[in-house]
Amino acid sequence: MTAVARPPAQRGSEQIADRVYRRIAARAAADALAPAWRGRPDPVPQPKVSALYAHGRVRLTLHVELPFPCDVAALARTVRDAACERVVELTGTPVVSAEVIVDGLHPAGLR
């Protein structure tokens, strides 16, 4: 007896856990922020990310701390774009929204 391949919709599905989206987005955000922190004595604060998957799409919220002085808006856009692109690239899941919240600014040389 030979097996007949069923259409993809009938074969089952996969589900990616929210924590996977969080980790992918956090790593992408950290990579995007690394050049801005280069040359500073402060340790680079790691982004904190929340992700919510629903209806085949994911929503991201990224909490970051930025070096100061910097172009805050441009750096936030860079972080958002990097996180969204990496999530789509690695999971194929569209990102419906991504919010970047700047939790703090770190002036150079101050401790």
Phi, psi and chi 1 to 4 in degrees:
 res  aa     phi    psi   chi1   chi2   chi3   chi4
   1 MET       -  132.7 -176.8  168.3  177.6      -
   2 THR  -101.4  145.2   58.6      -      -      -
   3 ALA   -82.3  136.2      -      -      -      -
   4 VAL  -102.0  126.3  177.7      -      -      -
   5 ALA   -69.2  128.7      -      -      -      -
   6 ARG   -86.8  157.9  -66.6 -176.8  -67.1  178.8
   7 PRO   -60.3  151.2  -18.0   26.6      -      -
   8 PRO   -52.1  -37.4  -24.7   31.1      -      -
   9 ALA   -64.9  -21.8      -      -      -      -
  10 GLN   -98.2   -6.5  -65.3  176.7   -2.1      -
  11 ARG   -85.6  -11.4  -76.0 -174.0 -112.7  161.8
  12 GLY   121.3 -170.6      -      -      -      -
  13 SER  -148.4  169.7   64.3      -      -      -
  14 GLU  -118.3  152.4   65.8  179.9   36.1      -
  15 GLN  -133.2  130.5 -175.6  171.4   -7.6      -
  16 ILE  -100.6  130.3  -60.3  171.7      -      -
  17 ALA   -69.8  148.7      -      -      -      -
  18 ASP   -55.5  -35.0  -70.8  -12.7      -      -
  19 ARG   -64.0  -28.2   73.6  174.6 -172.9  -84.0
  20 VAL   -68.2  -44.9  173.6      -      -      -
  21 TYR   -60.8  -41.8  -65.9  112.8      -      -
  22 ARG   -60.0  -46.2  -74.0 -166.2  -54.9  -94.8
  23 ARG   -67.5  -41.4  -68.7  179.8   81.0  178.8
  24 ILE   -62.2  -47.9  -68.6  169.4      -      -
  25 ALA   -66.2  -39.4      -      -      -      -
  26 ALA   -64.2  -42.4      -      -      -      -
  27 ARG   -65.6  -42.4  178.2   60.4 -173.7  -96.1
  28 ALA   -63.4  -41.2      -      -      -      -
  29 ALA   -64.7  -43.6      -      -      -      -
  30 ALA   -62.3  -42.5      -      -      -      -
  31 ASP   -62.5  -38.8  -69.2  -11.8      -      -
  32 ALA   -69.7  -31.2      -      -      -      -
  33 LEU   -83.0  -21.7  -73.5  171.7      -      -
  34 ALA   -51.9  -46.0      -      -      -      -
  35 PRO   -61.5  -33.1  -23.1   32.4      -      -
  36 ALA   -69.3  -28.2      -      -      -      -
  37 TRP   -92.2   -9.4  -75.7   92.8      -      -
  38 ARG   -57.6  134.9 -165.7  168.9  -64.8  129.1
  39 GLY    86.3    4.2      -      -      -      -
  40 ARG  -100.7  144.2  -68.5 -171.3  170.5 -122.1
  41 PRO   -74.8  -20.1   26.3  -32.4      -      -
  42 ASP   -69.1  145.2  -56.9  -21.4      -      -
  43 PRO   -68.9  147.0   20.5  -26.7      -      -
  44 VAL   -75.7  117.7  179.3      -      -      -
  45 PRO   -67.0  134.2  -13.5   24.9      -      -
  46 GLN   -80.3  135.5  -67.0  -57.8  -55.6      -
  47 PRO   -63.3  148.4  -17.7   28.3      -      -
  48 LYS  -112.3  130.6  -67.8  169.7 -176.1   60.7
  49 VAL  -127.8  139.7  178.9      -      -      -
  50 SER  -117.4  146.9   63.1      -      -      -
  51 ALA  -138.0  141.1      -      -      -      -
  52 LEU  -132.8  116.3  177.3   62.2      -      -
  53 TYR   -96.5  128.0  175.1   83.3      -      -
  54 ALA  -156.5  137.4      -      -      -      -
  55 HIS    55.8   38.0  -51.4  -68.9      -      -
  56 GLY    79.1    9.6      -      -      -      -
  57 ARG  -136.0  161.0  -61.1  177.1  -65.9 -167.0
  58 VAL  -124.3  144.5   67.5      -      -      -
  59 ARG  -114.0  133.9  -65.3  178.8 -173.4  -85.3
  60 LEU  -116.7  144.1  -59.2  172.5      -      -
  61 THR  -128.6  122.2  -57.1      -      -      -
  62 LEU  -114.3  122.3  -58.4  105.3      -      -
  63 HIS  -102.4  120.6  -69.5  -97.2      -      -
  64 VAL  -130.1  158.7  -62.4      -      -      -
  65 GLU  -118.2  138.1  -64.2 -176.4   32.9      -
  66 LEU  -118.6  151.3  -56.6  177.9      -      -
  67 PRO   -72.8  152.0   27.9  -33.3      -      -
  68 PHE  -131.1  135.4 -170.2   78.8      -      -
  69 PRO   -81.4  149.3   28.4  -32.4      -      -
  70 CYS  -162.6  167.0   72.0      -      -      -
  71 ASP   -82.8   95.5 -176.3  -18.2      -      -
  72 VAL   -58.4  -46.9  173.8      -      -      -
  73 ALA   -63.6  -43.7      -      -      -      -
  74 ALA   -66.5  -40.6      -      -      -      -
  75 LEU   -68.1  -38.1 -158.6   48.5      -      -
  76 ALA   -64.1  -41.2      -      -      -      -
  77 ARG   -63.1  -41.1  -84.9 -169.3  -55.8  -85.9
  78 THR   -60.9  -43.8  -60.7      -      -      -
  79 VAL   -63.2  -47.9  167.0      -      -      -
  80 ARG   -59.8  -48.2 -178.3 -163.3   63.3 -145.1
  81 ASP   -63.7  -41.6  -66.8  -13.1      -      -
  82 ALA   -63.6  -43.9      -      -      -      -
  83 ALA   -64.1  -46.2      -      -      -      -
  84 CYS   -62.9  -46.1  -68.5      -      -      -
  85 GLU   -62.3  -42.4  -71.8  170.6   10.4      -
  86 ARG   -68.1  -39.3 -173.3   87.7   49.9   89.5
  87 VAL   -62.4  -46.0  165.2      -      -      -
  88 VAL   -65.1  -43.3  170.9      -      -      -
  89 GLU   -61.0  -44.6  174.1 -172.8  -17.0      -
  90 LEU   -87.4  -25.6  -65.7  179.3      -      -
  91 THR  -115.1  -22.5   66.9      -      -      -
  92 GLY    77.5    5.4      -      -      -      -
  93 THR   -90.0  126.5  -54.2      -      -      -
  94 PRO   -68.2  142.9   10.0  -11.5      -      -
  95 VAL   -98.3  115.0  178.0      -      -      -
  96 VAL   -81.7  -30.1   67.6      -      -      -
  97 SER  -157.4  151.4   71.1      -      -      -
  98 ALA  -144.8  119.5      -      -      -      -
  99 GLU  -109.0  132.0 -178.2  178.0    6.9      -
 100 VAL  -109.4  124.2  177.2      -      -      -
 101 ILE  -113.9  122.2  -61.4  170.5      -      -
 102 VAL   -89.0  110.1  178.0      -      -      -
 103 ASP   -85.2  -19.0  -72.1  -26.3      -      -
 104 GLY  -171.0  156.9      -      -      -      -
 105 LEU  -120.1  137.5  -62.2  172.6      -      -
 106 HIS  -115.1  104.4  -64.5  -93.9      -      -
 107 PRO   -63.9  144.5  -17.9   28.9      -      -
 108 ALA   -66.3  135.2      -      -      -      -
 109 GLY    81.0   -5.5      -      -      -      -
 110 LEU   -99.7  141.4  -67.3  179.2      -      -
 111 ARG  -130.6      -  -72.6 -155.7  145.2 -125.8
